[in-house]
Structure formats: structure tokens, C-alpha cells
């Protein structure tokens, strides 16, 4: 089991992956469902009681939920934009090398090697392989169609090493 792949991030790919990871969290799903239910109930109450609802605590609470749902994607977009612009390594063409010994990243201005024990968990999401070094730090590898066979071999190898692996393709 040894293979190499390479890619170069575009801002659209980076933003799409970050948004997907954000909206895959349970608390975001609960917040979104709560906001939708609030909007439905608010519409019904407003139709029945007109101006009485504007003075209630339910209206104020709903505005906070609605503001959070509106500003969260905007804030995420701005954070991704600043992160992408300020980190020149993200924009480089990066070569990823996988082997039994570890994982190597080689960019135009950097080179890093990790052994498999250094990873907290490894998972796949929508054509991406995410290698978590901790709960907050990860390496993202965009996988091509020809990489799927190699990824399955990698999954079997990593599971034999008792690593936390959640790869589905």
C-alpha cells in the first residue's frame, strides 16, 4: 500500500469543505431546525394576533435565532476568505504521499512527514480525506476517482493498526 496524489486548493473548494464540516455538526442542525420551527410558529401567531406578538419575549428570542442563522454563514465565509488569503501554503500545489510508514506532504515551500500514530482520527467527507492531528488541526486531501482503490487499501491498513478510521467512499 503506497500511493501519491496531488492537488491545489481553490477558494471555492476550501469554503465548500469548511461549510460542509460546519453544517454537519449536530448543534448547527438543531439550531437550524429550531429557527425554521420558530419562523413557522411566528408566521401563524402573527397572522392570528397581528401586533401583539411584536411585544412578546418570543419575538425577541426569535430575532436572536434568526440573526445567528443569518450571520453564521457570513462569518464562516469571512473567516475562510481571510484564512485563504493570509495562508500562502493553502494555495500551493501539494503532493501527498501515503505509505505504511506514514504520510508526507510536500509543497512548494514546505515538507512535512507524519507517522500514522500522530493522527487523532481519519475520515472521509464528499471526496476529501481528512487526517486529524488533534480535534482542531487537520490535513485535507482532495481525492480523485483513481485514488478510491488506494484509499480502500489505506483504510484496511489503518484499521489493522487500530487507528480511529471512518472512511466511506
N, C-alpha and C positions, 0 to 999 in steps of 0.2 A: 504494500500500500504506500504509494508515493506519487504525488501529482502536484502540478503547478498551475496556477491560474492568475490572471492579472486583470485589473480594471482601473478606471479613472472615474471618480465620483463627479456627478453633475449636481448642481444645487437642487434640481427637481428631485433626483433620486434620494439625496440626503434628507430633504424636507419630507418627502413621502414616507420614508422609513421612520423618521422621528415621529411624525403624526400617527402612523400606524401603531408604533410602540406606545405612544401616549394613550390613544383611544382603545387599546387592548386591555388597559388596566380596569379592574373591577370598580374602583371608586369613581372613575370617569363615566363608566356605563350607568352606574346608579345615579350620578348627578344629572346625566342627560335624560334618563327616564323620569326622574323627579321633575325636571324642568318641563318636559313635554306634558306630564300629567298636570302640572301647575297651570300651564298655558290653556289646556283644555278646560280645567275647572274654572279658571279665571274668566274665560270666554262665556261659560254658562252663567256664572254669578253676575257678570257684567250685564248680560242680556236680561237677567231677571231683576236685578236691583239697581241698575244704572250707576248713579253717583255714590251710593252708599259704600260700595266696595273700595272706592278710592281712598277712603279714610281709615280703612282697616289695617291691622297688622299683617294679614295675609297678602295684601297688595305690596307692602314694603318687603316682606320676605321673598316674594316672587320676583321683585325687581333685582334683589341681590343674586338669586339663582340665574336669572336671565342675563345679568351683567357678567357673571362668571362664565356662562356658556358662550357669550359673545367674545369676551376678552381672552379666554384661554387659547383658542386657535391663533388669534392675532399675536398674542405674547409668544407663543411657540414659533410662529413664523419669524418674528423679530429675533428671537434667541438663535434660531437656526441660521438666519441671514448673517448675523454678527459672527457667529461661530464659524461659518463657512468662509466669510471674508477675512477674518483675522487669523485663521489657521491655514497657512500655505501648504501644509503636508496633506490636508484632505484633498486638495486639487491636483496633487501629483499622481502620475501613473505608478501604481503599486503592484508589485509581484508578490504573490502569496505562495509559499512552498509548504506542503504538508508531507510529513513523513512519520515513521514510528518514533523517531527521536523527539519530534516537536514541530513547532510552527514557526516559520520565518517570514518576516515582512521586509521587503526591500523596496525603498522608494528612491527618488532622485537625490534626496538629501538625508536619508536615514536608513538604518538597517537594524532590525531587532529580531532576536531569537527567543522563543519561549519553549519550555518543556511542557508536556501535557498536564503535569501536576500543578502548574501555575494557574490553571483556569478554574474558576468558581463553578461555571456551568457552560454548556454549549447547546445552542438551539438553532433551529432554522425558522425563518419567517418569510413567506412570499418571495422565494428566490434569493434570500440572503442567509448567510451563515453568521451567527452572532457568537463570538467567543468572549465570554465574560471573564475578566481578570478579577473583578470584585462585583458587588451589586451595583456599583456606579460607573465602572470602567469596562469598556468592551471594544473589541475589534470587529468591524463589519466587513464581510467578504461577499461581494456580489457573485452569484453562481450562474454559470451559463448552462445551456442544455446538455452540453457534453460533459459537464462536471458531475452530473447526477449519479453516474455509476461509481465514480471515485468517492463521492460523499457517502454512499451506502457502505462502501468498504471502510471508510473512516469511522462511520457510526459503529460498525461491528468491532473495530479495533478499540475504540474508546470505551465501549461498553465492557469489553474484556479487561480493560484497565480500571474498572469500577469508577468511572467518571460520570457526573450528572449530565446525561445527554438526552436531548429532546429534539431529534432531527426527523422531520417528516417531509417527504418530497412526493 
